[in-house]
Amino acid sequence: MQIFKNSKFFFGTLKAHTLPALKYGYSDLEPVLSATLLEFHHSKHHQAYINNLNAAQEQLEDALTKNDVQKIATLQGTIKFNLGGHLNHSVVLGELDPNQEWRRTITSWKQCSSLRNQQKLGKTAAIQGSGWGFLGVDQQSKKLRYLELPNQEIPQNYGLTPILTIDVWEHAYWWDYKNVRPNFLANVWKIVNWKDVEARYNQAQK
């Protein structure tokens, strides 16, 4: 998975993380998301998580060399937050698609009664403050499950393999939708790459 190729942290080293390239242009998701919003979200906001993560990792390497236990403990929270931001944004920005084939695909998904979870994702609007809505496969039962998480928590830590991720931090929609989060959630389905969602679902079932 490209995210983990860019995140060498998982392989026991602290190599620098890089910003994943998008599979589409900044203007390709209009009118659902404007080019201005998408460029900011990707090149500024996502990049900021990566910059902060790389900086924290460099500090951690120095602290490990000096055996600075207090500094190591402090940096763990910083790394967790920014790594979560990097991973979550890599997923959510990578799962969008400008091809507009959503009507046919989402109809077939709705035929699956378990995708009533999609309606639950709509309830992501009720999350107080910043956070994420995840539709995923439970790693034990292999059933679809919906999960809301605050800040930059990642669903894998809660036994869930995500197949669809919705970002409800204000920066994800404010430029285009202001404070009307439900309007953003009503439209974002139109630019989800449902073929990728299905592929992730099938992979998680193995």
N, C-alpha and C positions, 0 to 999 in steps of 0.2 A: 504494500500500500504506500502510495507516494508520501503520505504524511509521515510515516515512520522512517522512510528514506531520508527525509529532511530533519528528523528528530532522532539523532544518534544517541540521545540520552538513554533510550531504552536498551541499548546494547552495551551499557556499562561504561561508556566514555562520555566526555563532555565536549564534543566537537560542536562547532557553531551550527546553528539552525539557519535555514534560509526560507525566504518567502516563496510558497508554491505559486507557479504561474497559473492563471485562470485559463479555462478552455474556451473562453468567449471574450469579446471586447466589452469595455465598460458601458457602451451604449446599447449593447445587444439585448438587455433585459428591460428596456423601456417598453411600455409606460409603467410597468409594475414597479421597477426600481430605476431611478434616474442615473445617468452616467456620473453626475456629481456625487451622489450618495455612494455609489458602488466604488468609485475611485478612492474616495475617502476611507470607506470601510476596509478596502483591500490594501492600498498602498500606504495609508497613514496609520489606521487603527491596528490592523493585523500586524503590520510591520513594527509598530511600537511594542507589541507583546514579544516579538522576536528579539528586538533590540534589548529590551529589559531582561529577557531570559538569557541571552548571550552574556550580557554584562554580569548578571548574577552568577552564572556558571564560572566566569573568570575569577570573580571574587571568591567563589567557593574553592576553586583550585588553590588559590593563595592561602585561604584559611586552613585547608587540609594540610598544606605544606607546613604551616606554622602551628598546626594542632590547636587552632583557636576554636575551642568547643563552643563558646558563646556565639561567635560569628557564624559558625556552621549551623547552629540551631536556628538563628535568625534567618539565614538565607534559605532554609528549607521551605518556609512559607512563601517567600518571594518566588522561588523556582516553581513551586506547586501552582501558584496562581497564574504565572505567566506561561508556564507550559500548558496548563489547561486552556488558557486563552488562545494559544497557538494551535493546539489540537482541535478545539471546538471550531475555531474559525476556518481551519483547513477543511474540515468536514462540511460546514454549512455553505461556504463559498464554492466548494467543489461539487456540491450536489445540485446546483442550479443549471438550467438549460433554457436557451432562448428559442427552442424549436417549436414550442406551442402545440405539442401533441398531447397536452395534459387531459383534454376532455375525454378522449377515447381511453386513455390509460387509467385515469382515475375512476372511470365508470367500472372497469373490470376489477379494480381494487375494491370498490364499494360493494361488489357482489359477494365479497368475503365478509361474513358477519363480524369477524374479529377486527376488521378495520373500522369498527365503531370507535376505535382508538383515535381515528382521525378527528372525530368530533371532540375527543378529549384534548387533542392538540389545540383545538380552537379555544379551549379554556386557558391556554397559556396566557391569554390576555389578562387573566386575573392574578398572575404572579405579581407580587408586590416588589417594586424595585427592579433590579437587574437579574437576569437568569436565562434559562434555556428550557425548552420542551423537547423531550426525546421520545420517539417511537422506536422501539427496539425489540430484540428477541432475548427473552430471559435465558441466561446461560445454563440454567438447570432444567427448567421445564420445556424450553424451546418454544414457548408461546409468546405471542406479541404482548408487550407491556408498555404502558405509558409512564413516563417519569419526568417530574419537574425538579430542576436543580438550580440553586442560587449561584451567583457570581461565576466562577470558572471551574466548578466541579465537573468531573468527567463521568459519564454513566458506567464505564467499565469498572469503576471502583464500587459500583452498586449492583454488580452482577448482570449488567445489561449491555448487549452488543447493539449499538445504535444503527438503525437503517434510515432514519429520517430525523433531522435536527432543525429546530426552529430557534433562531436568535431573537430574544425579546429585550436585549439591551437597547436603550433609546437610540444609540448611534446607528442601529440597524435599520431604523425606519423614520426617525424624526425629521430628516430633511424633506422627505416626501409626504409624510402622513401626520406630522406634528404630534400631538398627544393622543391621536385616535388610533391606538394600537389595534383594535378590532378590525379596522379597515385594512391595515397592513396584513393581518392574518387571513383575511378573506381573499386577498389577492395573491399571496405568496405561492399558493398551490399552483398557480398558472405557470410558474417558472421552475418548478421542481422537476428534476430529471427522474421520472418514475421508473424508467428502465433500470437506472442505477439502484434505485430503492429496491426493486424486485431482485436484482442481482445480489445486493447485500443481504436481503432476506434469505435467499437460497443458500448463500455462503454460510450464514449464521446457523442454518439448520443442520449443517454437517457436523 
